[in-house]
Amino acid sequence: MRSSTVICDGTLCRLPSMTDTAPPADTAADQAWLTRVKGIGAASFLAHVGHEIPTALLPSLLTSTLGAPAAALGAIEGISDALAGAARFGGGFLADDPARRRKVAVGGYATTAALGAATAGATAVWQVGLLRAAAWTARGLRVPARNALLADIVPAKAYGRAYGFE
């Protein structure tokens, strides 16, 4: 079956012929950014796995192990999320400096992981709250740096694909 695509140039429109060439495919250089995006995506995936497990176990740690009321979980999560949101402003400022972007992103990932793991050793509700709030603050700081790194390595025409993949 023939394609029904019409080619128009100026005032003349016609059906494509066998001699028309297809648009050039993306070259290897055009796709080089994908390798770096995969690396950032893998780091982001592992970070999410690393904080989703403690998040799933947090209610049990607080209520069953430490004997805290359910309201403590709400307070800890609310404060942590608020700090993460506020930290994005500071992270945006830090990400504005291209020399700091990678350090901020890597430091944010490492700090979030370390503080999340340290939560398992908490023996009091206030320790859980402090560790969770600090971890989410680090997470908030790293997000703008990660996004700026993606924007640095991806051509503008591929932003949708890169951010969709990540």
Secondary structure by P-SEA (a helix, b strand, c coil): ccccbbbbccccccccccccccccccccccccaaaaaaaaaaaaaaaaaaaaaaaaaccccccccccccaaaaaaaaaaaaaaaaaaaaaaaaaacccccaaaaaaaaaaaaaaaaaaccccccaaaaaaaaaaaaaaaaaaaaaaaaaaaacccccaaaaaaaac
